[in-house]
């Protein structure tokens, strides 16, 4: 009788595993669909932002006035959608036991120490991964040249003159 009990326990365990795996697959598919929908919304907002900026520039030769408020609102909506997509990707990665390299965004197994694509160590922040320090926020990095902004109407940019 113990052999039959063992077989029954084995079958029950296998059934639970199959049920969990199929549930994970359904959840992953649902998350992929939701992520794609959010990314489509983000692309539409980015197009609307570009269209609004271009319309203002085409009409006035510069970007000012109501366009700035419109663009800020669209950017805020896009940021919210990006946060939603990031949260859903995190859940999806957890289901698949993977992670994203913070430097190159390659999807890696969760237990990897180094990214096979860019070589970045996975437990260190991406901003310090560049050994030259350029653009990383690292004080030892390359100097950044100042940029001078000139308005199309010849007006003051508000920057102090040296």
VENLINRA-V662841 format. One record per residue. N is the residue number from 0. PHI is phi in whole degrees, -180 to 180 (* if undefined). Layout:
n phi
N PHI
N PHI
This chain:
n phi
0 *
1 -67
2 -66
3 -66
4 -64
5 -64
6 -63
7 -66
8 -65
9 -63
10 -65
11 -66
12 -64
13 -64
14 -62
15 -64
16 -63
17 -63
18 -62
19 -65
20 -63
21 -68
22 -64
23 -64
24 -65
25 -63
26 -65
27 -64
28 -64
29 -63
30 -65
31 -61
32 -64
33 -66
34 -63
35 -61
36 -64
37 -65
38 -65
39 -65
40 -63
41 -63
42 -61
43 -64
44 -66
45 -63
46 -64
47 -64
48 -63
49 -62
50 -62
51 -66
52 -64
53 -65
54 -59
55 -64
56 -67
57 -65
58 -80
59 -116
60 75
61 -156
62 -114
63 -160
64 65
65 -65
66 -60
67 -61
68 -66
69 -62
70 -65
71 -61
72 -65
73 -65
74 -64
75 -63
76 -63
77 -63
78 -63
79 -64
80 -64
81 -63
82 -64
83 -61
84 -63
85 -63
86 -64
87 -67
88 -64
89 -62
90 -65
91 -63
92 -63
93 -64
94 -62
95 -90
96 58
97 -131
98 -144
99 -109
100 -65
101 -68
102 -90
103 -108
104 70
105 -69
106 -85
107 -125
108 -61
109 -62
110 -93
111 -72
112 -92
113 -123
114 -74
115 -75
116 -90
117 -114
118 83
119 -66
120 -71
121 -74
122 -99
123 -115
124 -62
125 -64
126 -67
127 -106
128 -75
129 -77
130 -65
131 -73
132 82
133 -66
134 71
135 -100
136 85
137 -77
138 -58
139 -83
140 -77
141 -68
142 -70
143 -104
144 -74
145 -68
146 -112
147 -99
148 -101
149 -124
150 -79
151 -69
152 -91
153 79
154 -77
155 -71
156 -83
157 89
158 -84
159 -72
160 -85
161 -89
